[in-house]
Amino acid sequence: MTSCKKVISYIDRLDKFPEYESLSFTAHQLCKDQSIFSQLVPKNLASHCTMGRISNGKLTIQVRNGAVAAKLKQTSPTLIRKMQALGWKVTAIHILVQAPYAEQASKSPTVQNNIRVKKLSQIGKDSLLRLTTTLQNSELKDTIQRFLAKHAND
């Protein structure tokens, strides 16, 4: 999901400040663990999941979607054995499906998920306004009026 290489440059700056020494050490250790984790996970899944924390022997893994979660669940016994062989104290795996917020936030608001968002033309707005004058009071009329009010300045 997020590459440690991108984060390392920021973490390295922490090394310059003694008060952040503990934080820097922990961040470097997390990146090292993520790197090892990425090598243990099947290659086709590695770029779609991130190691979370280990608490009470349970490793949390964050994945992008249900398909990756299902595949990872199938390989979890093997993954646990590999981690235990490296000395990690993991006895169970908890898989969380996470929405890709970071990716969506970085995309242009007009183009998300390969869908081009078009603005309603003035002719379209005028047509909807005329339509509302012919409708009786109803949920449809209220919805169209709210829509027009929301997009009045588009």
N, C-alpha and C positions, 0 to 999 in steps of 0.2 A: 504494500500500500504506500506508505511514505518511506522514501529511501533515507537510511541513516546518513548517507554521504551528504545529503542536503543539510541535515541537522548538525553534522559534525562541525561545520565551519562556525556555526553560532556557539556551539559548546566549547570549541577551542578558545573562543574569546573569554569564556569564564575562567580559564586557567590563569589569566593575567590578574585576577582579583582573588586574594587569599580568602576573603569571606565566602567565596563560592566554591572553594576547593572540594567540599563534601558533595555538593550538587554536581559539580563537574565529574567527579569520580563516578557517581551513580549514573549519570547520563552516558558516560563512556561505556560503563558496564552493560547498560541496557542496549546500547547499539551493538556491542559485541555479542550479547545474547541473541539479539534479533538476527544478526548475521549467521550465527550457528543454527538458529531455528530455521532460517530460510534454506539452509543446506540439508536439514533433516526432513523437511516437508517435500513431498513430490514436486518436481520442478514445474509441472504444469499448474500447481496450486500456489507456489511460493509467492508469486507477485500479487496474489489476490487475498493474502491474509497477513495479519500482523500479530506477533506474540504480545499478549497482555501480561498481567502480573501473575505470579505464582503465590497462592495463599492457601495455607493448610494442605499443601500437596495438590491443589487443583490449579491447573494452568488455564487461563482464559485466552482464547484465540478469537480475534475479531476478523470477520470475513466480509466480503462485499455482497454476497448474495446467497440464497438458499442452495443453489446448485453446488457452490464451493463448500458450503457447510456440510452437505450430504456426502460429498466425496471425502472431505476431511474426517468426518465421523467414521467412515468405512476404514480409513487408515489409522485411526487413533490408537488402537492397541499396539501397532508396530511403532508408531511415533513415541508412545510412552516408553516402550522398551529401549528405543534408541536414546532417549533422554536419560533414562535411568543408567544406561551404560556409560554415559558421560558424567554421571554423578549428580544429575539434577534430581531433586526430591519431588518428582511428579508422579502422582498415583491416579489422577483423573484429568480429563480435559473438558472444559466448558466452552462451547462455541457460541459466539454472539454475531448475529448478522447486523452489520452497521451500514446505514445509508452513506453514500460517498459524498458527504457534505463539502469536503475540501475541494473536490473536483468541480462540483456544481458552482461553488462560490467563485472559482477562478474563471469560469466561462462567462462570456458576454451574456447579459440579461436577455438580449434579443435572440440568441442562439443557444439553446440548452437541449441536451440530449438529441442533437441533430435535428431539431425541429425549429424551423424559422418562424418567429412570432411576427405576425403582420398587424399593423395598426388599422383600426376601422376608419375608413375614409369619411369625409364630411357628408358625402352623398348617402353612405350607409347609416350614419347617425341621423340624418334628416328623415330617411325612410323609417327608421325605428321610431322616431318621434311621432311621425304621422300615424304609424301603426298604433301607438299608445292612445291617440285621440279617438280611434275607432273601437278600442276594447272597452268592455265593461270593467268595473273595479274587480280585480282578480289578482291572484298570486303572479300570474304571467305579466300583467301590466306593471305591478310593483317591481318585479325583477328587472324588466326592461328599463324602467325609470331609474332604478339604482345603478344599472349597468351604464346608462347614458351619463348619469351624474359622475360616476367613477372615471369615465373616459372623456369627460368634457374638454379637458386640456391636452389630450393626446394629439 
